[in-house]
Amino acid sequence: MSLTLFHRRTLWFPTRLGWACILLALLAPCLLWWFAGESFLCVTDRQPGAVLVVEGWIGNEALRGAADEFRRSGAPLVVTTGGLSNERWSEKRYSYADMARYELIRAGVPADRILVAPTVHVETQRTFQMAAQARLIILEKAPETSAINVFTIGPHARRSRLVFEKVFPKGIKVGVVSWVPSTYANQRWWHSSDRADELLKETVCVVLEAALNSGRASNSVAENAPRDGGSVPAAGTTY
């Protein structure tokens, strides 16, 4: 019996055509995302006759768009949600949920058709907390609800819908409306540093949410309550 330390093996190496196919396979997803990624994230998929849930941080112009959506869709109720404005060390902070309610009333939405669901004071998992507070207020005030439409801005829509679907009971269908500024139609996203930053951020966040729940151990509202003493601000609260 001979002692062998080495023996010959055949090494497969790509041809020029093989390298071209490998390069194409690597580039194709990047090119697809480059040209269609923003459209994929800016999803709009409405549920008929649904309660309209408005993320209050989206800005006044988008909130006026939410008022138009309310009138157009015939939604039975509007739920405004959101945390506090500015940084935690600011001298004065306002609830985005309250600010959204005020702007919607100014835009013609009846005050008695609006429910306010301010979120807990947290710096992370803010979309989850918005979904959690919207769920609590809807199940308490409108338990007959069978569908909601989440109204948000631009490429945040895909992630918002994903989070709300995880938080809301299976019996409540979740739609989404992505409000897109009119300027989006005039130029591509790569011509705007703000849009490029938003696309990159939301791409990463959608992947993290889909694969890892953005770091949450579960999607239970009770299990994800703040551990640092955070509380829900009362409607009309100013800090």
Residue pairs with C-beta under 8 A, 6 or more apart in sequence:
14 21
14 22
33 40
33 203
34 190
37 199
37 203
38 154
38 155
38 189
38 195
38 199
40 158
41 154
41 155
41 156
41 157
41 158
41 159
41 199
41 202
41 203
41 206
42 154
42 155
42 157
42 158
42 178
42 180
43 157
43 158
43 161
43 176
43 178
44 157
44 176
44 177
44 178
45 161
45 175
45 176
46 73
46 149
46 175
46 176
46 177
47 147
47 148
47 149
47 173
47 174
47 175
48 73
48 147
49 73
49 74
49 75
49 76
49 147
50 73
50 75
50 145
50 146
50 147
50 148
50 149
50 173
50 175
51 75
51 76
51 77
51 78
51 79
51 138
51 142
51 145
51 147
51 148
51 149
52 66
52 69
52 70
52 73
52 75
52 77
52 78
52 79
52 148
52 149
52 151
53 78
53 79
53 81
53 134
53 138
53 148
53 149
53 150
53 151
53 164
54 63
54 66
54 78
54 79
54 80
54 81
54 100
54 104
54 151
55 81
55 82
55 96
55 100
55 127
55 130
55 150
55 151
55 152
55 153
55 156
55 160
56 63
56 80
56 81
56 82
56 95
56 96
56 97
56 98
56 99
56 100
56 101
57 82
57 83
57 85
57 96
58 66
58 151
58 152
58 153
58 179
59 153
60 103
61 181
62 153
62 179
62 181
63 100
63 103
63 104
63 107
64 103
64 107
65 151
65 179
66 78
66 100
66 104
66 107
66 151
66 179
67 103
67 104
67 107
67 108
67 109
68 107
69 75
69 149
69 151
69 177
69 179
70 78
70 104
70 109
70 113
71 108
71 109
73 149
75 149
76 113
76 142
77 113
77 114
77 115
77 141
77 142
77 145
78 104
78 109
78 113
78 114
78 115
79 114
79 115
79 116
79 117
79 134
79 137
79 138
79 148
80 96
80 97
80 98
80 100
80 101
80 104
80 114
80 115
80 116
80 117
81 96
81 97
81 100
81 116
81 117
81 118
81 119
81 130
81 133
81 134
82 95
82 96
82 97
82 99
82 100
82 118
82 119
82 130
83 95
83 96
83 118
83 119
83 120
83 121
83 122
83 126
83 129
83 130
84 93
84 94
84 95
84 96
84 121
84 233
84 239
85 93
85 94
85 95
85 96
85 99
86 92
86 93
88 121
88 123
90 239
92 238
92 239
93 238
93 239
94 238
94 239
95 116
95 118
95 233
95 235
95 236
95 237
96 118
97 116
97 117
97 118
97 119
97 235
98 116
98 118
98 235
98 236
98 237
101 111
101 114
101 116
101 235
104 114
105 111
105 114
115 137
115 138
115 141
115 142
116 137
116 235
117 130
117 133
117 134
117 136
117 137
118 133
118 232
118 233
118 234
118 235
118 237
119 126
119 129
119 130
119 132
119 133
119 232
120 129
120 133
120 225
120 226
120 230
120 231
120 232
121 226
121 230
121 231
121 233
122 129
122 226
122 230
125 214
125 215
125 216
125 224
127 156
127 159
127 160
127 163
128 163
128 167
128 214
128 216
128 219
128 224
129 224
131 160
131 163
131 164
131 166
131 167
131 168
132 167
132 221
132 224
133 232
134 148
134 164
135 167
135 168
135 169
135 221
136 221
138 145
138 148
138 172
139 145
139 169
145 172
146 171
146 172
146 173
147 172
147 173
147 174
147 175
148 164
148 168
148 172
148 173
148 174
148 175
149 174
149 175
149 176
149 177
150 157
150 160
150 161
150 164
150 174
150 175
150 176
150 177
151 176
151 177
151 179
152 160
152 176
152 177
152 178
152 179
153 178
153 179
153 180
154 178
154 179
154 180
154 181
154 184
154 195
154 198
155 178
155 198
155 199
155 202
156 178
156 198
156 202
157 176
157 177
157 178
158 176
158 202
158 206
159 202
159 205
159 206
159 209
160 176
161 174
161 175
161 176
162 206
162 209
162 210
163 209
164 174
164 176
165 174
166 213
166 219
167 219
167 221
168 174
184 195
189 195
189 196
189 199
190 196
205 214
208 214
208 215
213 219
216 224
217 223
217 224
218 224
233 239
